[in-house]
Amino acid sequence: MSKTTNLTPMSSSVPSGQVYTAPRRQIWAWALGGVANHLLICTYGHASAIFTIGFGLNAALVSWAIMLPRLIDGITDPILGHISDNTHTRWGRRKPYLIIGSVLGAIFLAALYWVDPGWSDNVKLIYLFVLGTLFYCSWGLYSMAWTAIGYELSDAYHERSRIAAIGSLFLSVVLLVHGGTYWMALRPLFHHGVLQTANEIYAAGLDWPKVSSILYYAFVGEKGAPTNVINGIRWLSGIMGLVAIVSAIITTCVCRERFGEPSVRKPHMPMLRAIRTTASNRPFLILLLIKLCQTLGERAAGGIMVYVAMYYACQGDQALATQISAIGSGIGVVFGFATVPFIEPVSRLLGKKGALCLSASVSLIASVITPFALTPVNPYWMLVPALIGATVGALSNTIFNAIMPDICDVDEMETGQRREGLFTAVMGFVAKIEISLCTLLVGYMVVWAGLDTRVALQPPEVLNWLFWLAVIPNIVFTTGYLLLAMAFPMTAAYMESVRRTLEARRMAEAESEEPESDGTALLVDEPTDDGRTVRPAGTAAGP
């Protein structure tokens, strides 16, 4: 029985001897869509601290309410990724999901923090679970589609590193906003009244001294001023959602999918078989293990580090802790921007495997010096390992994103499929399980340590437990990250051979499907239920 031919759309073809790379305008428009991807999830990431500190819920129960939505979304990710890979609309395979995912994600994010403080703890936890589940499914849909489009932007091995680096620029900007969100939510502006402040500025007119005085008291924390974060996060989450929708719309309008035209028909692989094939890809499995070690080290330690910074290094001073976090985020953005121009040269010099090993080595150094940087004598010293981590984080995340299109190429060579959506979804599924476990682990570690968020000064034994729980996992798992990076098998030479194989195959397939004399393309033979092959009515026989 004949198979449906795996065609590459003519719009994606390039002259012989050249390697396809999308126009610069599309690359930057795709990277801008990362604002929606990162901003939504980063703003949601404050839920753990806000529901624990702001709403006064038990940290372990909050971790369960946050973990389960991630787990549910992770289970549905491979299904949605497979559906996206086999979606054929006039707008492409991914674009409908960009709009749906970003709009719904923004709505559920804004609604998340509208918990009534007067509700019972059980009602608050149920609300967090339900809204979190709806948010994660929506954001996961957008993230899968946006990431998959990025994998199509270039066939060149090192060019993919440059494209991923451009994407990391916008990630750095979002991380800057993320680091200052909690601090901003504590500003007097949100307690005095945003609309009232706006009216005061309007009434002041061009009286600049008066306007500056109003702004000063709106954004500078006064001693003894309210420190409840709830009003602020409600305003900020709504603003973040609107920004996310705008960035998603720009990506949808400007980017063009290479493999998304409705005329393209690829062979359909059953979902369970497709998932099994994806999971058996050895480079992909090693990359998943690398991400596992990185996530367990960074997330488990990072989740505890919030409490260590606030209650150990800053002696319970929330304003100081969040201020240091905001400063670190700002400097981290500068470091991230400074790192980006060097990512492609590093990739060319060391290869992507070498870049992973470099990132893991520096991360291990940062984890080892962390115990010496955490001290109440000078809380600002904790910025040192954080800034080192921000620098290598930009490198590692960029290289991860640059490796995934290579893995998709290897998969196409072996299966004849373009399955960016499924690979993205499986990676997302594993990542969400990892993050969920970290969230759960952090919640229980906070409870085990005996932390009481209702008081500023904690007993010495509680602080000691928090300190070592923030340090030891990071060192152990970062070591595993380095060992796995050294074992990663894919090289530049191997990927060059894969690219040549795919180019030859695509050229042969394009030649076998030359257009008819009237300018219309030959349609692919369609198999019938009894195994015979027929050509659609009204079409001429093929060669």
TORVO-963724 format. One line per 3 residues: number of its first residue (from 0); for each residue z, y, x of C-alpha. Coordinates in pm, whole numbers, plus 32768, in hexadecimal, padded with zeros to 4 digits. Example, Ala and Ser with C-alpha at 12.3 -4.5 7.8 and 13.67 -1.06 7.14 Angstrom:
residues 2
0	830C,7E3E,84CE  82CA,7F96,8557
***
This chain:
residues 543
0	8000,8000,8000  7FA1,8150,808C  80A9,8253,80D5
3	80A6,83C2,8085  8040,8476,81BF  8142,854C,826E
6	808A,8696,8284  80DE,87D7,8339  806D,8909,8272
9	7F45,89BB,830B  800C,8AFF,830A  80F2,8A6E,8410
12	7FE2,89F9,84FC  7FA5,8AAA,8643  7E85,8AA9,8739
15	7E77,897D,881D  7F56,89A2,894E  8040,8A9E,88A8
18	8197,8A51,881E  81EE,8ADB,86C8  82F2,8BF0,86AD
21	8322,8CC4,8574  82DD,8E3C,8580  83FF,8F11,85F9
24	842D,8FAF,84A3  8471,8E5C,8403  8561,8DF5,8518
27	8635,8F2D,84EC  8628,8F11,8371  86A3,8DAA,8389
30	87BA,8E12,8477  8824,8F23,8383  8853,8E14,827C
33	8967,8D90,835B  8A39,8EB6,82E4  8A4F,8E11,818E
36	8A8D,8CBB,8226  8BA8,8D29,830A  8C3C,8E43,823A
39	8C78,8D6D,8106  8D28,8C53,81BB  8DED,8D39,82A3
42	8E75,8E04,817F  8ED3,8CC3,80CD  8F7C,8C57,8210
45	9095,8D51,81D1  90FE,8C8D,809B  91F5,8BB4,8158
48	92C0,8CD6,81E5  92A2,8DAC,80A9  9310,8C9D,7FB8
51	9429,8C3A,80A5  94A6,8D94,8107  941D,8E75,7FF3
54	945E,8D8F,7EC8  9583,8CD6,7F67  9504,8B71,7F34
57	9566,8A3F,7FFE  9485,8A23,8132  9453,88AB,8111
60	93EE,88C3,7FA1  9302,89E4,7FEE  925F,8912,80FD
63	921F,87FE,7FFE  918A,88F6,7F07  90A1,8977,8017
66	904D,8826,80B1  8FE2,876F,7F75  8ECC,8867,7F17
69	8E3D,8846,8076  8E46,86CD,8053  8D99,86D5,7F00
72	8C8E,87C1,7F84  8C63,86EB,80BB  8C1E,85B7,7FE7
75	8B15,866E,7F1C  8A71,870E,804F  8993,85E5,80B4
78	891C,85C4,7F4C  88BE,8734,7F37  881E,8728,8090
81	8744,8602,802B  86E4,86AF,7EE6  8689,87EC,7FA5
84	85AE,872B,809A  84EE,869F,7F71  84E3,87DB,7E9D
87	8389,886D,7E5D  8376,89BE,7DB0  828B,8AE6,7DC9
90	839C,8B93,7E97  83D1,8A72,7F8A  84DD,896E,7FC6
93	85FD,8A52,802A  85D7,8BAC,7F91  8651,8B5C,7E2F
96	8791,8AD3,7EC7  87C0,8C0E,7F9A  87D5,8CE9,7E66
99	889D,8BFA,7D8D  8996,8BAA,7EA0  89D2,8D11,7F11
102	8A00,8DA4,7DB4  8AE9,8C93,7D38  8BA6,8C90,7E82
105	8BE2,8E08,7E6C  8C5D,8DEF,7D04  8D51,8CD5,7D49
108	8DCF,8D7C,7E87  8E1F,8EBE,7DCE  8ECD,8DFC,7CB8
111	8F9B,8D2A,7DAA  90A5,8E2E,7DF3  90DC,8EA1,7C8C
114	9207,8DBD,7C65  931C,8E56,7B94  9455,8E60,7C6F
117	951D,8E16,7B33  947B,8CC0,7B02  953E,8B8A,7B5D
120	9500,8AEE,7CB1  944F,89C3,7C15  935F,8AA1,7B53
123	9313,8B69,7C8F  92C7,8A2A,7D50  91E4,89A4,7C3C
126	912B,8AEF,7C30  90FE,8AE9,7DAB  9079,8985,7D9A
129	8F81,89C5,7C7D  8EFA,8B10,7D04  8EF2,8A82,7E64
132	8E22,8959,7DEF  8D28,8A39,7D3B  8D16,8B22,7E68
135	8CE2,8A0F,7F66  8BCB,8965,7EA2  8B17,8AB5,7E7D
138	8B46,8B1E,7FE8  8AE5,89C3,8063  899F,89DB,7FA2
141	894C,8B29,8044  89B8,8ABD,81A0  88E4,8982,8193
144	87AB,8A3F,8127  87D8,8B5F,821D  8818,8A7A,8346
147	86EF,899B,82F1  8602,8AC5,82E9  867C,8B26,8444
150	861B,89D2,84CF  84AF,8A15,8471  848B,8B5E,852E
153	8410,8ACD,8677  839B,898C,871D  83E8,8A0A,887E
156	8519,896D,8927  85A3,8AA7,89CD  8525,8B96,88C0
159	860E,8AE7,87CF  8731,8B54,88A9  86BB,8CBF,8891
162	869E,8CAC,8717  87F7,8C12,86FB  887B,8D27,87DD
165	87EA,8E31,86F5  889C,8D84,85D6  89E2,8D8E,8699
168	89CD,8F0B,86AD  8A0C,8F22,8539  8B1B,8E1A,8554
171	8BCA,8EFB,864F  8BBD,9020,855D  8C4E,8F4A,8445
174	8D63,8ECE,852B  8DBA,9039,8573  8DDE,9078,83FE
177	8E98,8F30,83D1  8F95,8F84,84DF  8FE7,90CF,8439
180	8FE2,9060,82CC  9152,900A,82B0  91B3,9149,8364
183	90D1,9218,8283  915D,9172,8149  92B7,91F2,81AC
186	9248,9360,81B8  92F9,9459,80D2  91A4,94A7,8039
189	91BB,9370,7F61  9321,93B5,7EF5  92FA,9529,7EAC
192	91B9,94DE,7DED  9052,94D7,7E68  8FCA,959E,7D42
195	90E9,9695,7D58  909F,96CB,7EC9  8F2D,96FA,7E7B
198	8F83,97FD,7D71  9064,98B7,7E64  8F4C,98C5,7F66
201	8E57,993D,7E59  8F4B,9A49,7DE8  8F80,9ABB,7F50
204	8E0B,9B03,7F6A  8DAD,9B8F,80BF  8F13,9BCF,8126
207	8EF7,9AEB,8257  9061,9B0E,82CD  90D7,9AA0,8176
210	8FDB,9982,8169  9043,9907,82C1  91B0,9911,8255
213	9160,9840,8120  90A1,9742,81F1  91B7,9735,82F3
216	92BD,96D6,81F3  91C9,95E2,814F  9186,9518,8288
219	92B2,9545,836C  93D3,945D,831D  9508,9528,82D5
222	9658,949A,8337  96F7,9405,8204  95B1,940B,813D
225	955B,92DE,805D  94D1,91B7,8122  9450,90DE,8005
228	92F3,906B,8060  927F,900A,7F01  91ED,9156,7E87
231	912F,9187,7FCA  9093,902E,7FD8  901A,9050,7E70
234	8F55,9189,7EC5  8ED8,9104,8011  8E63,8FB3,7F8B
237	8D8F,9063,7E83  8CF1,9144,7F8A  8CAD,901A,806E
240	8C05,8F61,7F50  8B16,9081,7F09  8AB8,909E,8079
243	8A78,8F27,8083  898B,8F35,7F59  88C2,9051,7FF5
246	8896,8F98,8140  882E,8E59,8088  8726,8F17,7FC0
249	8691,8FAE,80FF  8673,8E55,819E  85D6,8DC6,8063
252	84D2,8EDB,8048  8469,8EED,81B6  847B,8D89,823D
255	8364,8C8F,8206  839C,8B19,8200  82AF,8A57,82DE
258	82DE,8910,8224  8330,89A0,80D1  81DC,89D2,8029
261	81C0,8913,7EE0  8074,887E,7F52  8122,87BA,8064
264	8184,8659,8001  8253,858B,80EF  82AF,841D,80C5
267	83ED,83FA,7FFA  8506,8331,8095  861B,82B6,7FAB
270	875A,837E,7FD8  8840,8268,8053  873D,81F3,814E
273	8708,835A,81C0  887D,838B,81F6  8898,8243,82B8
276	8774,82A5,8395  880D,83FA,83D5  895E,8364,842F
279	88BE,8271,8526  8824,8386,85FB  88E5,8360,8746
282	88C7,84C9,87C6  8934,8541,866F  8A64,845C,8673
285	8ACF,84DD,87C8  8AA2,8644,8753  8B7C,85F7,8624
288	8C8C,8571,8708  8C75,86A8,87E2  8CA0,8781,86AD
291	8DC5,86A7,8643  8E7F,86E5,8788  8E2B,8857,8784
294	8E9C,887E,861B  8FE1,87BE,8644  9035,8884,877C
297	8FD9,89DB,86FB  9033,89BA,858B  9178,88FA,85AB
300	91F0,89DE,86C1  9158,8B15,8621  91FE,8AD2,84D2
303	9355,8AB6,8575  9304,8BDA,865D  9308,8CC8,8532
306	9478,8C79,84FD  94C7,8C6D,8672  9431,8DC6,86A3
309	94E4,8E57,8576  963C,8DBA,8598  9658,8D63,870C
312	958D,8E60,87D3  95BB,8F80,86DB  9719,8F27,8660
315	96B5,8F26,84F0  95FD,9074,84FD  94CD,9035,841D
318	9435,918A,8461  9440,9157,85DB  93BA,8FF3,85C7
321	9294,9054,84EA  9251,9188,85C0  9239,90B1,86FA
324	9156,8FC1,863D  9073,90E0,85D5  9067,9166,873A
327	9016,900B,87BC  8EFF,8FE6,86BF  8E6C,9134,8723
330	8E6E,90E6,8896  8DF4,8F87,8845  8CC2,901A,879A
333	8C79,90E5,88D3  8C9E,8FAD,89A7  8BC5,8EEA,88B3
336	8AB1,8FF0,88C0  8AC9,8FF7,8A3B  8AA8,8E7C,8A46
339	8975,8E61,8967  886D,8EDF,8A61  88E1,8DD7,8B59
342	88D2,8CAD,8A6B  875D,8C6B,8A8C  8762,8C90,8C0B
345	888E,8BA5,8C19  87D1,8AAF,8B3B  86A2,8AC0,8C21
348	8775,8A9E,8D5B  8867,898E,8CEB  87BC,88FE,8BBA
351	886E,88E7,8A6D  8941,87C4,8AE9  89AE,888F,8C19
354	89FF,89B8,8B39  8ADB,88D7,8A61  8B94,885B,8B97
357	8BC5,89C2,8C0E  8C4F,8A2B,8ABE  8D3B,8901,8AAF
360	8DBA,8941,8C11  8E0D,8AAE,8BCD  8EAE,8A51,8A7F
363	8F8D,895A,8B35  8FF6,8A6A,8C29  9049,8B53,8B07
366	911C,8A47,8A5D  91DE,8A06,8B9E  923A,8B74,8BD4
369	929C,8BAB,8A66  940B,8B43,8A97  9433,8C4E,8BA3
372	9392,8D5D,8ACA  9474,8D29,899B  95A9,8DFA,89DD
375	967B,8EED,890F  96A0,8FC1,8A4B  9539,9039,8A23
378	948C,8FB9,88E6  9340,904D,8957  9323,8F46,8A69
381	92B7,8E4B,8961  916D,8F07,8954  9109,8E6E,8AA5
384	90C8,8D04,8A37  9047,8D83,88E8  8F3C,8E56,8992
387	8ED9,8D3A,8A7A  8EB9,8C5D,8947  8DE6,8D63,8894
390	8CF5,8D73,89B9  8CC1,8BFD,89DE  8CC9,8BD8,8865
393	8B8F,8CA9,884D  8AEA,8BCA,8952  8B54,8A7E,88B9
396	8AFC,8ADB,8752  89AA,8B5C,87C1  895D,8A21,8885
399	89CC,8944,8762  88DC,89FD,867D  87C5,89E5,877F
402	87F4,886D,87A9  87DA,881A,8637  8663,886C,861B
405	862B,8786,8746  86DE,866F,868F  8606,86B1,855B
408	84CF,8691,8636  8547,8542,86BE  8586,84D2,855A
411	8428,853F,84EF  8392,847D,8610  844F,8344,85A8
414	8439,835C,842A  8319,8449,83D8  840A,8526,8310
417	8471,8694,8327  85E0,8678,82C1  8685,87B8,8336
420	8743,87CA,81EE  87D9,866E,820D  883D,869A,837B
423	88D9,87EA,8326  898E,8750,81FF  8A15,8628,82C3
426	8A8B,8714,83D5  8B2C,87E9,82C6  8BCA,86B7,8224
429	8C6E,864B,8369  8CD5,87B0,83C1  8D79,87E4,826F
432	8E3B,86A0,828B  8EAD,870B,83E7  8F12,8865,8370
435	8FBB,87D3,823D  9088,86EA,8315  90E1,880D,83F9
438	914B,88E0,82D0  9223,87C6,824D  92B2,8785,83A6
441	9306,88F4,83DE  93B6,890A,828E  948F,87DF,82DC
444	94D6,8852,843E  9553,899F,83B5  9639,88E2,82C7
447	96AA,87EE,83D5  96FD,890F,84BD  97DC,899F,83AC
450	972D,8AF1,8394  97AC,8BD2,827C  96A8,8CE1,8237
453	97A3,8DA7,8166  985C,8E1B,829C  97D9,8ED1,83CE
456	98B9,8E3A,84DA  98A7,8CBF,8500  99A3,8BD8,85AC
459	9952,8B84,871B  9915,8A12,86D0  9810,8A6D,85C9
462	975B,8B53,86BB  9765,8A49,87CA  96C5,8949,86E5
465	95B5,8A3E,867B  9570,8A99,87E6  9529,893A,885F
468	946D,88D4,8724  937F,89F4,876C  934F,8994,88DA
471	9340,881A,8906  922D,87BA,8809  9144,88C1,889A
474	9162,8834,89FC  9136,86C9,898F  9007,86FD,88B1
477	8F5C,87F5,8998  8F6B,86E9,8AA6  8EBC,85FA,89B7
480	8DB7,8707,8972  8D66,871E,8AE6  8D48,85A3,8B14
483	8C5E,857F,89EA  8B87,86A6,8A59  8B54,85F7,8BA6
486	8AD9,84C1,8AE8  89DC,857D,8A0E  8886,84D5,8A4A
489	8776,85D2,89E9  86C8,8697,8AFE  85B4,879C,8B0F
492	84BD,869F,8B9E  84FC,85A9,8A85  84D0,86B4,897B
495	8388,8722,8A18  8301,85C0,89EC  837C,85BE,8883
498	82CD,8708,883C  8183,868C,88CC  8197,8550,87FD
501	81D3,8618,86BE  80BA,870D,870C  7FC5,85F0,8741
504	8032,854B,85FC  801B,868B,8532  7EC3,86D9,85BE
507	7E46,857C,8568  7ED2,8599,8408  7E37,86F2,83D6
510	7CE2,866E,844A  7CFB,8546,835E  7D36,8632,823C
513	7C1B,872D,8276  7BC0,8808,8149  7A9A,87BA,8065
516	795A,8886,8077  79D3,8960,7F55  7AFE,89CA,8023
519	7C06,88F9,7F6D  7CDE,8809,8032  7CBF,8693,7FFC
522	7DD9,8609,7F2E  7EA5,84EA,7FB6  7E70,838E,7F29
525	7F77,8339,7E27  8005,81D6,7E14  8019,8136,7CBA
528	812B,8052,7C37  8060,7F16,7C7D  802A,7F74,7DE9
531	7EC2,7FF1,7DCB  7E60,8147,7E53  7DA1,823B,7D79
534	7D27,839D,7DAF  7D7B,849C,7CA0  7C6E,84CB,7B9C
537	7B68,85CF,7BE7  7B85,85B3,7D62  7A90,8528,7E5A
540	7ADA,83F7,7F2B  7B6D,843C,807E  7AE5,83C8,81CC
***
